[in-house]
Amino acid sequence: MKIGINASFLRKPDTGIGQVTRGFVNELAKLGSHRHEYFLYLEKDTDLELPKNFKKRVFLSRLWRRDDLIRKIWWEKFLLPGKISKDKCDLFISLYQSPTFLKGTKHTMLVHDMVPKIFPEYLDNWRKKIYYYLSCQAIKQANKIVTVSEWSKRDIHKYLKVPADRIEVAYPGANQEFFGEIDWGKDNQALEKYDIFGRYIFYLGGFDFRKNISGLLMAYKLLLLKENVEDINLILGGEDKSKYSPLFTDIKREIKELELENRVKITGFIDQKDLPAIYRHAELFVLPSLYEGFGLMVLEAMAGGTPVVISKSSSLPEVGGDAALYFNPYDAEEMARVMNKVLRNDKLKKRLSEKGKERAKKFGWDKFVNAFF
């Protein structure tokens, strides 16, 4: 069988879709059934080591080289189907929701979430509206839909009226490097690379408004003022993109207004190889999101034994289970109290660490990959 895969997001390792794409391709290469021939369709070449039965197809539009939604529509809706047809694929797998529509080839599409349906503010220009409209039409036409949580399955059924029996839930897993033990020499090198010293609370992800960074900053300020936590900093893993879109929190301005310049650090992009060390040495990992389709960072933190404190919104309780503590993301005082509860209780920290490690083992890339076939 010839199987095509849209692995375009391998070029964006700092995104959730990029991480899931990397995990999927790595696991598929490891399973590596030589009965099949695989075609990876890419906009940029990848340095992943692949078996001989994996072939890369790297191509771009000659008309539009800029990496934006116009190029995405052209690449996914017009160029990609032609390549799939030329390679005579029997099955095609889209690893994210996109406008790709196929005739004569079985199509399985991964749909991560329904964010623009729940937060219409994300469709703030005509390009985004067209792209999302085309993507929703393609989702409805796919032969099979895979999604990353029961919460997302309900949203897909609710907003797109896709029959529930066409939607399969498959949870991603944390990559093996996150399960490693502390290596003080290498870990300290990673921490020094990002100027991280002392005790800290860690957040990793985007800074767009649904991530609720404003709420986290306020909760951290309350933690310092009311709970008398003076020796713990807040590390925000990610890049400040507020100058590109009003959808992103003006995080530097808010840090300044709260007088937290000496307590909060924005790391910028963190290399994948450095992430396990930064998770492992955190006092706790916090995810204050208003909405997540899954929340892979929660698994990564738990795999390394970091206590996890997360919002009780959307899919996150599916991921954290009884191995995390929860708070209302709209209540900064509650967020501060829950974080403080972990910081001040060593027995609780140890229990969350142990339960988190065990829970993370229940999620595996092998189960995730098998759901697509």
ABEGO torsion letter per residue (X at the ends): XBBBBBAAAAABAABAAAAAAAAAAAAAAAAGBAABBBBBBBABBBABBBBAABBBBBBBBAABABBBAAAAAAAAAAAAAAAAAAAGBABBBBABBBABBBBGBBBBBBBABAAAAABAAABABAAAAAAAAAAAAAAAABABBBBABAAAAAAAAAAAGBBAAABBBBBBBBBAAAABBBBAAAAAAAAAAAGBBEBBBBBBEBABAAAGAAAAAAAAAAAAAAAGBAABBBBBBEBBAAAABAABBBAAAAAAAAGAAAABBBAEBBBAAAAAAAAAABABBBBABABBAAGAAAAAAAAAGBBBBBBABEAAAAAAEAABBBBBAABAAAAAAAAAAAAABAAAAAAAAAAAAAAAAABBAAAAAAAAX
